Amino acid sequence: MDGTPEEITTLVGREVYSNNGVFVGEVDDVRLNLDETAVTGLALGGINDELFGDRIEPGRGVIVPYRWVRAVGDIILVNDVVERMKGADDEEEVAV
């Protein structure tokens, strides 16, 4: 990227993969902190049932903290969600 700011709406619809190449889901929406004018999370739908099937109800999505994002391009790469899910006991880590 050339450093030119993009609209956050360009994130919606992008596929999200872990840095190990595992499909996580597709961005349905973004969570914003209006006080800091910053994106704080990605609301994912169409999520990978193998990763989240036993943790959430069918038809629900997850919010991945934006600090997990490693790269944004044609797709979005996040830290290895499988490892995070195994250790996430805290609602802040993955909001369901």
URUR-V615781 format. One record per run of one state. SS is the DSSP state (a for helix, b for strand, c for the rest). FROM is the first residue (numbers start at 1). TO is the last residue. If there is no record, write none. Layout:
ss:from:to
SS:FROM:TO
SS:FROM:TO
This chain:
ss:from:to
c:1:7
a:8:11
c:12:14
b:15:18
c:19:22
b:23:33
c:34:37
b:38:45
c:46:48
a:49:52
c:53:61
b:62:65
a:66:68
b:69:72
c:73:75
b:76:78
c:79:80
a:81:87
c:88:93
b:94:95
c:96:96
